[in-house]
Amino acid sequence: MNREQLKLNVEELQKKGYVYKRIAKELSITVSSARYICSKHNESKLDQEVCKHCGSKIKSIKAKKKMIKF
């Protein structure tokens, strides 16, 4: 199975609601590989979002949460 086919299969299973462990088992890949492919797929979806008012692309920025010390 080539990389593109694997990516499509992972995306299809994710849309069906499968968790990473089940995707990995179905496609005979590691859980970390399934998680990586899903995260890359989600990032590409975020890059495609556009502003409703001006039509410019919106890119989300991930921020770290500040740790609270007790």
PDB file of N, CA, C and O in Angstrom:
ATOM      1  N   MET A   1       0.852  -1.169   0.000  1.00  0.00           N
ATOM      2  CA  MET A   1       0.000   0.000   0.000  1.00  0.00           C
ATOM      3  C   MET A   1       0.903   1.239   0.000  1.00  0.00           C
ATOM      4  O   MET A   1       1.797   1.367   0.837  1.00  0.00           O
ATOM      5  N   ASN A   2       0.659   2.135  -0.937  1.00  0.00           N
ATOM      6  CA  ASN A   2       1.498   3.333  -0.994  1.00  0.00           C
ATOM      7  C   ASN A   2       1.031   4.378   0.022  1.00  0.00           C
ATOM      8  O   ASN A   2      -0.015   4.226   0.654  1.00  0.00           O
ATOM      9  N   ARG A   3       1.813   5.422   0.164  1.00  0.00           N
ATOM     10  CA  ARG A   3       1.578   6.435   1.190  1.00  0.00           C
ATOM     11  C   ARG A   3       0.248   7.164   0.995  1.00  0.00           C
ATOM     12  O   ARG A   3      -0.479   7.402   1.960  1.00  0.00           O
ATOM     13  N   GLU A   4      -0.069   7.515  -0.247  1.00  0.00           N
ATOM     14  CA  GLU A   4      -1.318   8.242  -0.518  1.00  0.00           C
ATOM     15  C   GLU A   4      -2.542   7.376  -0.220  1.00  0.00           C
ATOM     16  O   GLU A   4      -3.524   7.855   0.347  1.00  0.00           O
ATOM     17  N   GLN A   5      -2.477   6.117  -0.600  1.00  0.00           N
ATOM     18  CA  GLN A   5      -3.588   5.198  -0.337  1.00  0.00           C
ATOM     19  C   GLN A   5      -3.774   5.009   1.168  1.00  0.00           C
ATOM     20  O   GLN A   5      -4.900   4.966   1.661  1.00  0.00           O
ATOM     21  N   LEU A   6      -2.657   4.896   1.891  1.00  0.00           N
ATOM     22  CA  LEU A   6      -2.712   4.752   3.338  1.00  0.00           C
ATOM     23  C   LEU A   6      -3.358   5.979   3.972  1.00  0.00           C
ATOM     24  O   LEU A   6      -4.190   5.858   4.870  1.00  0.00           O
ATOM     25  N   LYS A   7      -2.970   7.158   3.498  1.00  0.00           N
ATOM     26  CA  LYS A   7      -3.527   8.405   4.025  1.00  0.00           C
ATOM     27  C   LYS A   7      -5.037   8.472   3.793  1.00  0.00           C
ATOM     28  O   LYS A   7      -5.790   8.874   4.680  1.00  0.00           O
ATOM     29  N   LEU A   8      -5.470   8.078   2.605  1.00  0.00           N
ATOM     30  CA  LEU A   8      -6.901   8.086   2.298  1.00  0.00           C
ATOM     31  C   LEU A   8      -7.667   7.099   3.175  1.00  0.00           C
ATOM     32  O   LEU A   8      -8.762   7.399   3.650  1.00  0.00           O
ATOM     33  N   ASN A   9      -7.081   5.919   3.386  1.00  0.00           N
ATOM     34  CA  ASN A   9      -7.728   4.915   4.233  1.00  0.00           C
ATOM     35  C   ASN A   9      -7.846   5.398   5.675  1.00  0.00           C
ATOM     36  O   ASN A   9      -8.881   5.203   6.312  1.00  0.00           O
ATOM     37  N   VAL A  10      -6.797   6.024   6.188  1.00  0.00           N
ATOM     38  CA  VAL A  10      -6.826   6.544   7.558  1.00  0.00           C
ATOM     39  C   VAL A  10      -7.888   7.630   7.679  1.00  0.00           C
ATOM     40  O   VAL A  10      -8.649   7.642   8.647  1.00  0.00           O
ATOM     41  N   GLU A  11      -7.951   8.533   6.721  1.00  0.00           N
ATOM     42  CA  GLU A  11      -8.944   9.611   6.743  1.00  0.00           C
ATOM     43  C   GLU A  11     -10.362   9.052   6.697  1.00  0.00           C
ATOM     44  O   GLU A  11     -11.252   9.544   7.391  1.00  0.00           O
ATOM     45  N   GLU A  12     -10.568   8.032   5.884  1.00  0.00           N
ATOM     46  CA  GLU A  12     -11.893   7.418   5.770  1.00  0.00           C
ATOM     47  C   GLU A  12     -12.317   6.783   7.092  1.00  0.00           C
ATOM     48  O   GLU A  12     -13.458   6.943   7.525  1.00  0.00           O
ATOM     49  N   LEU A  13     -11.398   6.064   7.730  1.00  0.00           N
ATOM     50  CA  LEU A  13     -11.714   5.427   9.006  1.00  0.00           C
ATOM     51  C   LEU A  13     -11.929   6.468  10.101  1.00  0.00           C
ATOM     52  O   LEU A  13     -12.766   6.279  10.984  1.00  0.00           O
ATOM     53  N   GLN A  14     -11.180   7.558  10.046  1.00  0.00           N
ATOM     54  CA  GLN A  14     -11.352   8.622  11.035  1.00  0.00           C
ATOM     55  C   GLN A  14     -12.728   9.267  10.894  1.00  0.00           C
ATOM     56  O   GLN A  14     -13.365   9.597  11.894  1.00  0.00           O
ATOM     57  N   LYS A  15     -13.185   9.446   9.660  1.00  0.00           N
ATOM     58  CA  LYS A  15     -14.515  10.015   9.430  1.00  0.00           C
ATOM     59  C   LYS A  15     -15.611   9.102   9.968  1.00  0.00           C
ATOM     60  O   LYS A  15     -16.672   9.570  10.383  1.00  0.00           O
ATOM     61  N   LYS A  16     -15.348   7.790   9.958  1.00  0.00           N
ATOM     62  CA  LYS A  16     -16.314   6.828  10.492  1.00  0.00           C
ATOM     63  C   LYS A  16     -16.334   6.825  12.013  1.00  0.00           C
ATOM     64  O   LYS A  16     -17.208   6.212  12.626  1.00  0.00           O
ATOM     65  N   GLY A  17     -15.366   7.513  12.627  1.00  0.00           N
ATOM     66  CA  GLY A  17     -15.342   7.614  14.078  1.00  0.00           C
ATOM     67  C   GLY A  17     -14.417   6.629  14.763  1.00  0.00           C
ATOM     68  O   GLY A  17     -14.494   6.462  15.980  1.00  0.00           O
ATOM     69  N   TYR A  18     -13.546   5.971  14.014  1.00  0.00           N
ATOM     70  CA  TYR A  18     -12.615   5.014  14.600  1.00  0.00           C
ATOM     71  C   TYR A  18     -11.565   5.756  15.426  1.00  0.00           C
ATOM     72  O   TYR A  18     -11.166   6.868  15.080  1.00  0.00           O
ATOM     73  N   VAL A  19     -11.125   5.137  16.513  1.00  0.00           N
ATOM     74  CA  VAL A  19     -10.042   5.693  17.324  1.00  0.00           C
ATOM     75  C   VAL A  19      -8.710   5.245  16.737  1.00  0.00           C
ATOM     76  O   VAL A  19      -8.665   4.345  15.898  1.00  0.00           O
ATOM     77  N   TYR A  20      -7.618   5.879  17.184  1.00  0.00           N
ATOM     78  CA  TYR A  20      -6.297   5.588  16.618  1.00  0.00           C
ATOM     79  C   TYR A  20      -5.945   4.102  16.697  1.00  0.00           C
ATOM     80  O   TYR A  20      -5.418   3.528  15.743  1.00  0.00           O
ATOM     81  N   LYS A  21      -6.240   3.491  17.834  1.00  0.00           N
ATOM     82  CA  LYS A  21      -5.887   2.083  18.031  1.00  0.00           C
ATOM     83  C   LYS A  21      -6.613   1.192  17.026  1.00  0.00           C
ATOM     84  O   LYS A  21      -6.025   0.256  16.484  1.00  0.00           O
ATOM     85  N   ARG A  22      -7.868   1.477  16.782  1.00  0.00           N
ATOM     86  CA  ARG A  22      -8.645   0.669  15.839  1.00  0.00           C
ATOM     87  C   ARG A  22      -8.183   0.910  14.401  1.00  0.00           C
ATOM     88  O   ARG A  22      -8.121  -0.031  13.609  1.00  0.00           O
ATOM     89  N   ILE A  23      -7.863   2.146  14.058  1.00  0.00           N
ATOM     90  CA  ILE A  23      -7.346   2.464  12.724  1.00  0.00           C
ATOM     91  C   ILE A  23      -6.053   1.703  12.492  1.00  0.00           C
ATOM     92  O   ILE A  23      -5.853   1.108  11.432  1.00  0.00           O
ATOM     93  N   ALA A  24      -5.170   1.724  13.495  1.00  0.00           N
ATOM     94  CA  ALA A  24      -3.887   1.030  13.383  1.00  0.00           C
ATOM     95  C   ALA A  24      -4.089  -0.467  13.191  1.00  0.00           C
ATOM     96  O   ALA A  24      -3.403  -1.088  12.379  1.00  0.00           O
ATOM     97  N   LYS A  25      -5.012  -1.039  13.921  1.00  0.00           N
ATOM     98  CA  LYS A  25      -5.266  -2.476  13.809  1.00  0.00           C
ATOM     99  C   LYS A  25      -5.837  -2.824  12.438  1.00  0.00           C
ATOM    100  O   LYS A  25      -5.425  -3.815  11.834  1.00  0.00           O
ATOM    101  N   GLU A  26      -6.772  -2.032  11.942  1.00  0.00           N
ATOM    102  CA  GLU A  26      -7.405  -2.290  10.645  1.00  0.00           C
ATOM    103  C   GLU A  26      -6.404  -2.214   9.491  1.00  0.00           C
ATOM    104  O   GLU A  26      -6.486  -2.993   8.541  1.00  0.00           O
ATOM    105  N   LEU A  27      -5.459  -1.272   9.579  1.00  0.00           N
ATOM    106  CA  LEU A  27      -4.528  -1.034   8.475  1.00  0.00           C
ATOM    107  C   LEU A  27      -3.148  -1.643   8.708  1.00  0.00           C
ATOM    108  O   LEU A  27      -2.253  -1.485   7.878  1.00  0.00           O
ATOM    109  N   SER A  28      -2.973  -2.333   9.825  1.00  0.00           N
ATOM    110  CA  SER A  28      -1.693  -2.972  10.180  1.00  0.00           C
ATOM    111  C   SER A  28      -0.543  -1.965  10.225  1.00  0.00           C
ATOM    112  O   SER A  28       0.524  -2.189   9.654  1.00  0.00           O
ATOM    113  N   ILE A  29      -0.789  -0.855  10.916  1.00  0.00           N
ATOM    114  CA  ILE A  29       0.252   0.147  11.137  1.00  0.00           C
ATOM    115  C   ILE A  29       0.326   0.409  12.635  1.00  0.00           C
ATOM    116  O   ILE A  29      -0.507  -0.083  13.396  1.00  0.00           O
ATOM    117  N   THR A  30       1.316   1.179  13.058  1.00  0.00           N
ATOM    118  CA  THR A  30       1.431   1.491  14.479  1.00  0.00           C
ATOM    119  C   THR A  30       0.430   2.582  14.863  1.00  0.00           C
ATOM    120  O   THR A  30      -0.047   3.340  14.019  1.00  0.00           O
ATOM    121  N   VAL A  31       0.131   2.637  16.152  1.00  0.00           N
ATOM    122  CA  VAL A  31      -0.798   3.643  16.654  1.00  0.00           C
ATOM    123  C   VAL A  31      -0.219   5.041  16.435  1.00  0.00           C
ATOM    124  O   VAL A  31      -0.945   5.975  16.095  1.00  0.00           O
ATOM    125  N   SER A  32       1.087   5.176  16.634  1.00  0.00           N
ATOM    126  CA  SER A  32       1.706   6.493  16.446  1.00  0.00           C
ATOM    127  C   SER A  32       1.637   6.937  14.986  1.00  0.00           C
ATOM    128  O   SER A  32       1.504   8.130  14.713  1.00  0.00           O
ATOM    129  N   SER A  33       1.726   6.000  14.051  1.00  0.00           N
ATOM    130  CA  SER A  33       1.597   6.350  12.628  1.00  0.00           C
ATOM    131  C   SER A  33       0.185   6.835  12.328  1.00  0.00           C
ATOM    132  O   SER A  33      -0.001   7.815  11.606  1.00  0.00           O
ATOM    133  N   ALA A  34      -0.804   6.152  12.880  1.00  0.00           N
ATOM    134  CA  ALA A  34      -2.196   6.557  12.679  1.00  0.00           C
ATOM    135  C   ALA A  34      -2.434   7.945  13.259  1.00  0.00           C
ATOM    136  O   ALA A  34      -3.090   8.779  12.635  1.00  0.00           O
ATOM    137  N   ARG A  35      -1.903   8.190  14.449  1.00  0.00           N
ATOM    138  CA  ARG A  35      -2.057   9.491  15.100  1.00  0.00           C
ATOM    139  C   ARG A  35      -1.378  10.587  14.276  1.00  0.00           C
ATOM    140  O   ARG A  35      -1.930  11.675  14.115  1.00  0.00           O
ATOM    141  N   TYR A  36      -0.183  10.300  13.756  1.00  0.00           N
ATOM    142  CA  TYR A  36       0.563  11.276  12.962  1.00  0.00           C
ATOM    143  C   TYR A  36      -0.204  11.642  11.690  1.00  0.00           C
ATOM    144  O   TYR A  36      -0.333  12.820  11.358  1.00  0.00           O
ATOM    145  N   ILE A  37      -0.709  10.639  10.986  1.00  0.00           N
ATOM    146  CA  ILE A  37      -1.447  10.890   9.743  1.00  0.00           C
ATOM    147  C   ILE A  37      -2.709  11.702  10.035  1.00  0.00           C
ATOM    148  O   ILE A  37      -3.038  12.628   9.293  1.00  0.00           O
ATOM    149  N   CYS A  38      -3.409  11.360  11.104  1.00  0.00           N
ATOM    150  CA  CYS A  38      -4.625  12.094  11.469  1.00  0.00           C
ATOM    151  C   CYS A  38      -4.304  13.545  11.832  1.00  0.00           C
ATOM    152  O   CYS A  38      -5.044  14.454  11.458  1.00  0.00           O
ATOM    153  N   SER A  39      -3.216  13.764  12.549  1.00  0.00           N
ATOM    154  CA  SER A  39      -2.871  15.132  12.940  1.00  0.00           C
ATOM    155  C   SER A  39      -2.481  15.962  11.724  1.00  0.00           C
ATOM    156  O   SER A  39      -2.829  17.141  11.650  1.00  0.00           O
ATOM    157  N   LYS A  40      -1.770  15.377  10.777  1.00  0.00           N
ATOM    158  CA  LYS A  40      -1.405  16.097   9.556  1.00  0.00           C
ATOM    159  C   LYS A  40      -2.647  16.407   8.728  1.00  0.00           C
ATOM    160  O   LYS A  40      -2.740  17.472   8.119  1.00  0.00           O
ATOM    161  N   HIS A  41      -3.595  15.484   8.706  1.00  0.00           N
ATOM    162  CA  HIS A  41      -4.842  15.700   7.972  1.00  0.00           C
ATOM    163  C   HIS A  41      -5.616  16.864   8.592  1.00  0.00           C
ATOM    164  O   HIS A  41      -6.153  17.704   7.869  1.00  0.00           O
ATOM    165  N   ASN A  42      -5.674  16.919   9.912  1.00  0.00           N
ATOM    166  CA  ASN A  42      -6.398  17.993  10.591  1.00  0.00           C
ATOM    167  C   ASN A  42      -5.726  19.340  10.378  1.00  0.00           C
ATOM    168  O   ASN A  42      -6.412  20.354  10.247  1.00  0.00           O
ATOM    169  N   GLU A  43      -4.388  19.371  10.342  1.00  0.00           N
ATOM    170  CA  GLU A  43      -3.682  20.629  10.094  1.00  0.00           C
ATOM    171  C   GLU A  43      -3.980  21.151   8.699  1.00  0.00           C
ATOM    172  O   GLU A  43      -4.155  22.355   8.512  1.00  0.00           O
ATOM    173  N   SER A  44      -4.040  20.258   7.721  1.00  0.00           N
ATOM    174  CA  SER A  44      -4.313  20.703   6.355  1.00  0.00           C
ATOM    175  C   SER A  44      -5.740  21.234   6.229  1.00  0.00           C
ATOM    176  O   SER A  44      -5.994  22.135   5.430  1.00  0.00           O
ATOM    177  N   LYS A  45      -6.675  20.683   7.011  1.00  0.00           N
ATOM    178  CA  LYS A  45      -8.042  21.195   7.000  1.00  0.00           C
ATOM    179  C   LYS A  45      -8.089  22.595   7.602  1.00  0.00           C
ATOM    180  O   LYS A  45      -8.831  23.453   7.125  1.00  0.00           O
ATOM    181  N   LEU A  46      -7.295  22.827   8.652  1.00  0.00           N
ATOM    182  CA  LEU A  46      -7.275  24.143   9.280  1.00  0.00           C
ATOM    183  C   LEU A  46      -6.704  25.190   8.343  1.00  0.00           C
ATOM    184  O   LEU A  46      -7.152  26.336   8.339  1.00  0.00           O
ATOM    185  N   ASP A  47      -5.715  24.802   7.548  1.00  0.00           N
ATOM    186  CA  ASP A  47      -5.103  25.744   6.617  1.00  0.00           C
ATOM    187  C   ASP A  47      -6.079  26.187   5.530  1.00  0.00           C
ATOM    188  O   ASP A  47      -5.871  27.237   4.921  1.00  0.00           O
ATOM    189  N   GLN A  48      -7.126  25.427   5.271  1.00  0.00           N
ATOM    190  CA  GLN A  48      -8.051  25.722   4.196  1.00  0.00           C
ATOM    191  C   GLN A  48      -9.210  26.615   4.634  1.00  0.00           C
ATOM    192  O   GLN A  48     -10.022  27.015   3.800  1.00  0.00           O
ATOM    193  N   GLU A  49      -9.301  26.932   5.922  1.00  0.00           N
ATOM    194  CA  GLU A  49     -10.389  27.773   6.395  1.00  0.00           C
ATOM    195  C   GLU A  49     -10.190  29.204   5.915  1.00  0.00           C
ATOM    196  O   GLU A  49      -9.066  29.700   5.842  1.00  0.00           O
ATOM    197  N   VAL A  50     -11.301  29.858   5.588  1.00  0.00           N
ATOM    198  CA  VAL A  50     -11.238  31.239   5.110  1.00  0.00           C
ATOM    199  C   VAL A  50     -12.187  32.111   5.922  1.00  0.00           C
ATOM    200  O   VAL A  50     -13.165  31.633   6.496  1.00  0.00           O
ATOM    201  N   CYS A  51     -11.876  33.386   5.955  1.00  0.00           N
ATOM    202  CA  CYS A  51     -12.697  34.368   6.650  1.00  0.00           C
ATOM    203  C   CYS A  51     -14.023  34.534   5.906  1.00  0.00           C
ATOM    204  O   CYS A  51     -14.043  34.613   4.678  1.00  0.00           O
ATOM    205  N   LYS A  52     -15.134  34.587   6.654  1.00  0.00           N
ATOM    206  CA  LYS A  52     -16.452  34.736   6.034  1.00  0.00           C
ATOM    207  C   LYS A  52     -16.645  36.134   5.445  1.00  0.00           C
ATOM    208  O   LYS A  52     -17.424  36.310   4.509  1.00  0.00           O
ATOM    209  N   HIS A  53     -15.942  37.123   5.987  1.00  0.00           N
ATOM    210  CA  HIS A  53     -16.131  38.504   5.554  1.00  0.00           C
ATOM    211  C   HIS A  53     -15.236  38.909   4.388  1.00  0.00           C
ATOM    212  O   HIS A  53     -15.706  39.488   3.409  1.00  0.00           O
ATOM    213  N   CYS A  54     -13.935  38.600   4.499  1.00  0.00           N
ATOM    214  CA  CYS A  54     -13.009  39.082   3.464  1.00  0.00           C
ATOM    215  C   CYS A  54     -12.502  37.976   2.540  1.00  0.00           C
ATOM    216  O   CYS A  54     -11.955  38.273   1.478  1.00  0.00           O
ATOM    217  N   GLY A  55     -12.670  36.710   2.920  1.00  0.00           N
ATOM    218  CA  GLY A  55     -12.245  35.606   2.064  1.00  0.00           C
ATOM    219  C   GLY A  55     -10.781  35.229   2.184  1.00  0.00           C
ATOM    220  O   GLY A  55     -10.312  34.356   1.454  1.00  0.00           O
ATOM    221  N   SER A  56     -10.040  35.870   3.095  1.00  0.00           N
ATOM    222  CA  SER A  56      -8.624  35.523   3.246  1.00  0.00           C
ATOM    223  C   SER A  56      -8.484  34.243   4.077  1.00  0.00           C
ATOM    224  O   SER A  56      -9.344  33.917   4.895  1.00  0.00           O
ATOM    225  N   LYS A  57      -7.379  33.529   3.847  1.00  0.00           N
ATOM    226  CA  LYS A  57      -7.147  32.271   4.556  1.00  0.00           C
ATOM    227  C   LYS A  57      -6.866  32.533   6.027  1.00  0.00           C
ATOM    228  O   LYS A  57      -6.223  33.518   6.391  1.00  0.00           O
ATOM    229  N   ILE A  58      -7.366  31.625   6.865  1.00  0.00           N
ATOM    230  CA  ILE A  58      -7.147  31.714   8.302  1.00  0.00           C
ATOM    231  C   ILE A  58      -6.263  30.542   8.702  1.00  0.00           C
ATOM    232  O   ILE A  58      -6.564  29.393   8.380  1.00  0.00           O
ATOM    233  N   LYS A  59      -5.176  30.833   9.401  1.00  0.00           N
ATOM    234  CA  LYS A  59      -4.295  29.776   9.875  1.00  0.00           C
ATOM    235  C   LYS A  59      -4.315  29.789  11.391  1.00  0.00           C
ATOM    236  O   LYS A  59      -4.011  30.808  12.010  1.00  0.00           O
ATOM    237  N   SER A  60      -4.668  28.670  11.988  1.00  0.00           N
ATOM    238  CA  SER A  60      -4.707  28.571  13.440  1.00  0.00           C
ATOM    239  C   SER A  60      -3.295  28.423  13.987  1.00  0.00           C
ATOM    240  O   SER A  60      -2.449  27.758  13.388  1.00  0.00           O
ATOM    241  N   ILE A  61      -3.056  29.041  15.111  1.00  0.00           N
ATOM    242  CA  ILE A  61      -1.763  28.946  15.772  1.00  0.00           C
ATOM    243  C   ILE A  61      -1.966  28.183  17.072  1.00  0.00           C
ATOM    244  O   ILE A  61      -2.787  28.557  17.910  1.00  0.00           O
ATOM    245  N   LYS A  62      -1.206  27.112  17.222  1.00  0.00           N
ATOM    246  CA  LYS A  62      -1.300  26.335  18.450  1.00  0.00           C
ATOM    247  C   LYS A  62      -0.488  27.039  19.527  1.00  0.00           C
ATOM    248  O   LYS A  62       0.652  27.440  19.294  1.00  0.00           O
ATOM    249  N   ALA A  63      -1.079  27.185  20.697  1.00  0.00           N
ATOM    250  CA  ALA A  63      -0.390  27.834  21.807  1.00  0.00           C
ATOM    251  C   ALA A  63      -0.281  26.859  22.968  1.00  0.00           C
ATOM    252  O   ALA A  63      -1.150  26.012  23.176  1.00  0.00           O
ATOM    253  N   LYS A  64       0.786  26.992  23.706  1.00  0.00           N
ATOM    254  CA  LYS A  64       0.963  26.149  24.882  1.00  0.00           C
ATOM    255  C   LYS A  64       0.153  26.730  26.031  1.00  0.00           C
ATOM    256  O   LYS A  64       0.029  27.946  26.178  1.00  0.00           O
ATOM    257  N   LYS A  65      -0.393  25.833  26.841  1.00  0.00           N
ATOM    258  CA  LYS A  65      -1.095  26.281  28.031  1.00  0.00           C
ATOM    259  C   LYS A  65      -0.071  26.543  29.127  1.00  0.00           C
ATOM    260  O   LYS A  65       0.905  25.807  29.271  1.00  0.00           O
ATOM    261  N   LYS A  66      -0.301  27.575  29.878  1.00  0.00           N
ATOM    262  CA  LYS A  66       0.604  27.902  30.965  1.00  0.00           C
ATOM    263  C   LYS A  66       0.300  26.990  32.147  1.00  0.00           C
ATOM    264  O   LYS A  66      -0.854  26.830  32.544  1.00  0.00           O
ATOM    265  N   MET A  67       1.350  26.396  32.702  1.00  0.00           N
ATOM    266  CA  MET A  67       1.170  25.495  33.835  1.00  0.00           C
ATOM    267  C   MET A  67       0.857  26.293  35.092  1.00  0.00           C
ATOM    268  O   MET A  67       1.442  27.348  35.339  1.00  0.00           O
ATOM    269  N   ILE A  68      -0.057  25.781  35.866  1.00  0.00           N
ATOM    270  CA  ILE A  68      -0.422  26.418  37.125  1.00  0.00           C
ATOM    271  C   ILE A  68       0.292  25.674  38.245  1.00  0.00           C
ATOM    272  O   ILE A  68       0.150  24.458  38.379  1.00  0.00           O
ATOM    273  N   LYS A  69       1.058  26.400  39.046  1.00  0.00           N
ATOM    274  CA  LYS A  69       1.783  25.793  40.160  1.00  0.00           C
ATOM    275  C   LYS A  69       1.013  26.046  41.441  1.00  0.00           C
ATOM    276  O   LYS A  69       0.516  27.148  41.678  1.00  0.00           O
ATOM    277  N   PHE A  70       0.921  25.026  42.254  1.00  0.00           N
ATOM    278  CA  PHE A  70       0.214  25.135  43.527  1.00  0.00           C
ATOM    279  C   PHE A  70       1.172  25.342  44.659  1.00  0.00           C
ATOM    280  O   PHE A  70       0.753  25.456  45.810  1.00  0.00           O
TER     281      PHE A  70
END
